Structure formats: C-alpha cells, structure tokens
C-alpha cells in the first residue's frame, strides 16, 4: 500500500514539473547596418555612396551642385555651411553619433563619382580630411573649381614692395601762409572778408579804430619836424665852420643830432607804414594773394597788436604731415613715393 502511494506522489511531481517548464526561443539575429537615406527613405545602395563626403552619391551637393536647388526648394539647406541641413554635421552633431554621416560602408565598390573623370578608377582625394565638419576650404576636383568660378594665375617672381602705413593729415604750406595782425591795439570797426574769399595782395581785410595808431602818426610828424630842424642846424654849423667862426665841436654835435633824428624818423615811418589809414582809422591789408582760410575778427572786438585776425593761404600746394613712429623712421628716405588716402575725398 505504501509503495503504491509513493508511486502516485512521484507521478504527480513529474506532471507538475512538466507543466511549469517553458521553452526559451533563440534570440533573433540583429539586422546588419546599412547606409540610410537622409530623408528617411530606404537604405542607400552600396554603389550609391560618396566616399569623399560620407553621403549618398545621389544626394551629394558638393559633387553634384545641380542638386542644390532641389534641397533649397524643400527647405533643406544650411546657408551658413553650404550643405543640406539634413547633412550638416556642424549644426547637427548627432548625425555623426547616429552614423548618418559615416564613411562609405565597408565592402561597397567605388562609385563612378569616386573614380577618375575618365573612368580610370583613380580614387578621388578626401577633400574634407583633417577639417572640421562644414569647413569649406578645399574643392574636390578642378571641375568643381571651374563650376564655382575659381580662377588661378601662374605665380611669378617680382621685387617685394616695402610699405609703411602711418596716419597722415593735410596742412597748409607754411611758406605760402600769411597770418595777419593789426600791429597796433584797437577796436574792429569793419570786416571786409569772410572765410573762403579770394583776395589779392593789398586788398582790404578789415578796419580798426586805434588811439595807438593816431599816436604813431603823431610821432612820425614830430620825428620829421626834428629831422628838419637838425638838418638846418647842421647846415649852419658847416657854414660857420667854413667861415672860421664856428668850432669843430659844434659841427660834430650838429652832425650827431641830425643822424639821431633821421634814425628816429625811420623807425616811426616804418611803424606808421604798417598801419595804413588816417587819424584813428587803421586799414589792415592782405600781404599776399590767396584764400581766406580763417578769420578771428568781429565788429566791435578789442584786439591786441600781436593777435592774428585773418589767415590767407595759397591752396595751389598743400603739405601732408605724416606721423611716423621712431621705429619705422629708418625705413624712410628722401625721394620715396608717398600715396595719401583721404576719407573726405
């Protein structure tokens, strides 16, 4: 009886173990990686791959610039880097991580675009080797260069021009510039010219009222009177000396007085000549022909004898003042050509 019970228990345990056992299916093989189209389409064919730029040959705008309008029409274009937005690894680094911008699949044969232009199967150089994604500084072939309008010339040998670039400014020729003053203090009565006026030598510039000028003219008249008196005294001394009446000392004194009077008259005449006019009026004349480039006088203004009232310059020739640093001065010499660039002309 006990043996039958043990056999039944063993049979029940075997049935329970069989029901709880499950078969684990074998893992499905992972699909092999294939080149993917940039527009979510089917995988690119191994023969449709641009190994130079890591994109399908049928979508490579750098090898086929005629594709650019198609990408621009569907708003898939990165104007900053000159490639389709869906291919721009500079703007979308995730493309590199996803393998979308990967090189040509292993085992894929070279495409016709990778071969030489005449089918000689010469591999095209990698134009983007060593450059950051999106950098457009190399062209894949001379054909692309001609398509984008790049022109070249043959390198030649010629002397290297040594140039020194320094700040410059124009200035009036100091030998052709007149700074006119009244030479006597006074008050400006009238101004006859304005800035930009063309004048000739001797033209009236302005008129002043000056007590000093009147005094100068009075001094001139007094000097002339003293000169005439000393001249008459000298003549009498000579006559007396000739008749044996006058002394030699009297004659020498008369000669000295006459010489001093003439010197004083010459000084006053020179001062009076500088202030043309009569009485209190002083006429300030232009000493040279030219253009009035500055005027500091106004009617009613009190001026001094040294104050510059009008500037007259000859504009037919100007000076260029160059601010050359000391370190560059040895590179310059007399006779070198100078080119002046002015913003205002």
Helices and strands as residue ranges (DSSP letters): H 2-20, G 57-59, G 65-67, H 68-73, G 85-87, H 94-98, G 112-114, H 142-147, E 168-172, G 174-176, E 177-181, E 186-191, E 198-199, E 204-209, H 211-243, H 248-274, E 281-285, E 290-295, E 302-303, E 308-313, E 318-322, H 326-329
